[in-house]
């Protein structure tokens, strides 16, 4: 009894685990439940039943309810589909004037709005693409083909690649100096000479539309949330779900509303990119000192002046970091949006992966990564750049970059004109290098893949077979063997022990939503793959982060590596693993490990760095060695920060597992991917996305509750 009183939490956790395993052994697998190739499936039996909910028949199988809960939420996808159909075809019909037929027609309000939004987005994208690549679509929208034929000068030739490269170089120099300018120049030259200019500019035009619109909406909603608690409370749960929902899931309902193409991709991207902008705007405005606000009010500022002249400029850095996050999300979505017809590098990457052409996939992936790194560095430099409000500069000093760009435009046009005479083959390499005329390393990479297979095939196959048979399949079977009630008891019990009754109720509600859906078993497969990836990522991340922390230079180097890898779109990580391990769970899990190790490593280093230097000195004076200081002082104080890294690791792992459905995993992501090609897949795709988001939110709630409790115990703010 004394031992129980001394370690009450330990015995509570032991009791919870005993109850969990007791339920697992006590509840048998029903005969109607079969495991086929690692899959868990229901089979038909005479006890099949159904019930009617919201006018729809929902079927389930009568078996022990403790094993699997009945799919009471089977109606939800049907209801979502019916609601979308009603909105698009029946709700609030209105008359509009059709210019083509010269008569009034009737169209539902939502359909009319979506079509107008689609036209506007298409116009913006085409306008930017015509500036970068040339074309006539937008011009014709304001004139006619006859007018264009009569005025050949009106045809837009596009900007030569030299002008765009010079503009990027000058902008990089203005933001961060010579180093970033050199990197920008090399990236632009690489993209051009390797024949990736056209898809790169198509991707850039996509971002140049999506990012500013996401910034405007995110800033506006962030300001509204800052000024109104009601708005903040209304937005908070939506933001939580959107930040943890896989991007795949948003594609499906967007197809129903806006169709396919670049315009739909921009709208979807805005939905995904706006939440981080809102959160960082709110964070920046909340971090402003009350004295600054009072000074603004005492100066006689109106509410608008206070916000635009005082608060937003003061919160400039946080807001611009939000812009950085928006750009990165937009670039990530530029790849994923290729599933619904968005043009650019993402489309080329998916096409190469579908054809298993690793060489072309690597070329496209490298271009994507380089542009992502460049945009990330430039946006962060913009955020960190200090504005000199008191500088006494001449006119030329203030506008020298504009002058240099003007000179670059003149020289670029001149070189392109000269090139039209010099290059006689019909390809002006000073204007644009065609894809089939640029340098290609695809053959080199393909030969490298063949060499790897010829040299290491036996070892790769042996490792792949061992991992699947001895580790992954038993782990998958273990997860699928867990009864629903036992899993719910474990999750709710953990919530109560960590965060009390409130946390227990929250995780219970989230778990029950998944348990009452028809995809509980697919959710378990998703959880199994994410769990394996998180465990390995945390081991690697904690080890690497701890070792690098011992030296300042190695720590800075590793943080730089994490910055670079974090800018890569998640699809890029699938290329090398597919090259080595083919289309297997091993490929997905290795990609998950590489991707999810980044936050684990970063938060370990930053957590250990957050320990006050005075404690290091005190420990040294007390005669403590490095190992004792690490285990007794640094790790305990840094652990709350490291737990937030685990939280990010879980989210990264879940996202990568869902993306891994592209190469054939049998989890929730596979069903979301199938929903993209289903006319009635919007309901299923959105429901599955919510299930994935709820898995992430369960762990998020538990980890954040633990971190708060631990910080309070340690006296850390």
Secondary structure, DSSP 8 states (H G I E B T S, - for coil): -HHHHHTHHHHHHHHHHHHHHHHHHHS---TTEEEETTEEEE---TTEEEEEETTEEEEEE-S-TTTS---TTTHHHHHHHHHHHHHHHTTTEEEEEETTTTEEEEEEHHHHHHHHHHHHHHHHHHHHHHHHH-BSHHHHHHS-HHHHHH-GGGSB----HHHHHHHHHHHHHHHH-HHHHHHHHHHHHHHHHTT-HHHHHHHHHHHHHHHHHHHHHHHHHHHHHHH-HHHHHHHHHHHHHHHHS-HHHHHHHHHHHH-SSHHHHHHHHHHHHHHHHHHHHHHHHHTS-HHHHHHHHHTT--HHHIIIIIIHHHTHHHHHHHHHHHHHHHHHHHHHGGGGT--SHHHHHHHHHHTT-HHHHHHHHHHHHHHHHHHHHHHHHHHH----TT----HHHHHHHHHHHHHHHHHHHHHHHHHHHH-TTS--TTT---GGGS---HHHHHHHHHHHHHHHHHHHHHHHHHIIIIIIHHHHHHHHHS-HHHHHHHHHHHHHHHHHHHHHHHHHHHHHHHHTSTTHHHHHHHHHHHHHHHHHHHHHHHHHHHHHHTSHHHHHHHHHHHHHHHHS-TTHHHHHHHHHH-SSHHHHHHHHHHHHHHHHHHHHHHHHHTS-HHHHHHHHHTT--HHHHIIIIIHHHHHHHHHHHHHHHHHHHHHHHHHGGGGT--SHHHHHHHHHT-TT-HHHHHHHHHHHHHHHHHHHHHHHHHHHHHHHHHT--
